[in-house]
């Protein structure tokens, strides 16, 4: 794990966007098509606003969420909505998008259909993650129904979790996919999340799921 500290969040957003763009450019040099997995939540928006303007061959990039809440894509809690509004605009509008939502289908059936699609794309080219103060990442929450199966080294690429206290099921990339990404970046802001990350280093993945994705990951932190 490589830890980078920034003087403020604005500088972090600029540098993270630059790092993601550089990794995508390197991947595009070696492959016809590449994949970029990104989170939802409050952290990535400013980074997306910078990244979407980068001059890349976005038509060869497939963007997918690290996870998705089982809500309609126009719902305020939808990660797809955030990604479409903040990332898939400007130059990045040319990118492909793999939605994790299926209208009228239950999440388990959708995850089962998505798993071979994601698996067929090889290892993720670039992975951008967030983390909660409870040490969850993607939708791998401590204590969630389905967590053990999603952490299994032989798990399918996509699984369903049902975190306690959350209003809806989640579809998420599983630990083997997160761990196997070619380039990994974790962005966290605030002293509470830094303390949580330090705590996670001493806990098993079942209690601190972020542990499943920390190997060879660059962590970007600002107050």
N, C-alpha and C positions, 0 to 999 in steps of 0.2 A: 504494500500500500504506500502510495506517495501522497503526502499531505501538503497542500498549497494554501497559504493564508493571504487574504486580500485586505486592503485598507477599508473597503466599503463594498456594498452589494453591486453598485453600478459598475465598478471596475471588475468585479468577479463576473458579472454577466457578459461583459465585453470579452474578457479573456477566455471564459468557457466557450462562448460562441466561436471564437477563433480556434480553440483547440478542437472542437467538434468538426468545424469546417476543414481543418488541416487533416484530421483523421479520415474524413470522407474523401478528400482529394487523393490521399494516399491509397485508399481502398479502390477508388475509381481507376487509378493508374494500373492496378493489378487485376481488376475484374470488370466484366461487362456490366454487371448490375451489383448494387450494394444495398445493405439494409441499415436503417437507423431506427432504433427503438427509443422512445421518449416517454416521460411520465406526464401525469396530470398534476393537479394541485396548484398552489400559489407560486411556487418557486420558479418554474420554467418559463412563464410568460415573457419576462424581459429578455431572457436568453433567446427565445424563439423570435422576438421582434428584431434582434440583430442577425440571427442566423438566416432568416428568410431572405435577406437581401444579398447574401454572399453569392458570388458568381461561380456557380458549379454547374455541371451537367445534371441538373435535378431530374431530368427525364429518366435517368438511369438509377435513381434512388427510390427505394421502397421504404416509406415511413410506416411504422406500426407502433401502437401504444405498448408500454410495458404491462399495462393492465387496464381494465375497464370496469366501471360500475354498470350493473345491469339496469340501465335506464335508457330511455329514448335518446337518440343522438342530439336532439335539440334541447335536452334537459340541462339546467344549469350545472348539474353535477357530472355531466358527461365529459370524459377525457377527450373523446373524439371531437366534441364541439370546440374545446380549447385548442386542440391541435389544428383543426381546420381554420379557426379564426386567427390564431397567432402565428402558426408556423407555415401552413400551406397557403401562403399568400406571397405577393411579390414574385421574385425569381423562383422561390420554392413551390409555387403553385403548379409547376410542371411535374412535381414528384408524384409517384403513385402512393395511395394510402390503403392499408389493409385494416379495415374496421373489425373490431372484436364484438360487434353487436349484430344480432340477427332478428329482424322484426318477426314477431309471432312465433318464435322458437324459444324453447327453454335454454338456460345458460349451459347446462350439461351437454345437450345435443350440439350446441354451437361450439363449445370447447372441443368436443370430439371431432367435429368437422374441421376446425381450425388447426389442430395439432399437426396433421401431416402437411398442411400448407406451409406452416412456419418451419417445420423440420426440413422441408424440401429446399428452403432458402439457404441451407448451410449454416455455419456459425454467423451470428450477428456481426456485422462489420463494425458498427459503433453503437454503444449502449450508454444512454444518459439516464441516471437514476436519481431519485430523491429518497429521503428517509424521514420517518416520523419520530417524535420523541419517544415512542414506544419501541423503537428500533425495527419497525416494519419497513419493507421496501417493496415496490410494486404492490401487489395485494397479498403479500406473504406476512400476515399479522400473527404475532404471538397468540397461541391458544385458538386460532381460527379452525373451524371445521374444514378439513381438507389440507391443512398445512403439512402434516407429515407426508402425505402422498406427493405434494408439490415439491418437497425438499428431497425426495428420494432420488438417488443418482440415476435411476432408470425411469424417471417420470416422463410422460409425454411432454411435448414442447409447451402445451397449454393446458391449464387446469382451472377448476372452479374452487374458490374458497368462500367460506361464509363466516366472516369475522363477527365475533360477539359485539353487540352494541351498534352495528352498522345497519342501515335501513335496507340494504339490498345485497344480493350475492355479487361476487366479483369474478371476472375472468382474468387470468394472469399468466404471464410467462413463468415457467418453473425454474427451479434452482439450476438444473443442468444447462439451460439456455443462457441464463444470466452469467453463470460461471464461465461458459465457453465463448463469450463474446470476444472478438479480436481486440477491441479497444473499449475500456470502461471508464466512465466518469461519474462520480457521485458528488452532487452539489447539496450542501447543507448551510443554513444560515442561523445564527444565534448561538449563544452560549449553552442553551439547553440541549440543542442537537449535538453540539460538540461533546458535551458531557455524556450524552447517550451513546455516541460513537465510541468514546473511550471505555464506557461500561461494557459495550458489546464485545470488545476484544477479550473479555474474560468469561463470556457466556457461550453456551452451545447454540447452534442455529435455531433450535426449537424455541428458545427464549429470546433470541436476538436474530431474527431472520436475515438481517443485513449481512451477517457473517457469511452467508451463502454466496455473496457477490464481491467480497472485499479483496480477494487475491488479485494482485496486479492491477488494482484500481487506483486511479488518481482521484483524490478527494479535494474538492474545492470548498473552502470555508471563508465566510466573512461574518462579522458581528451582526 
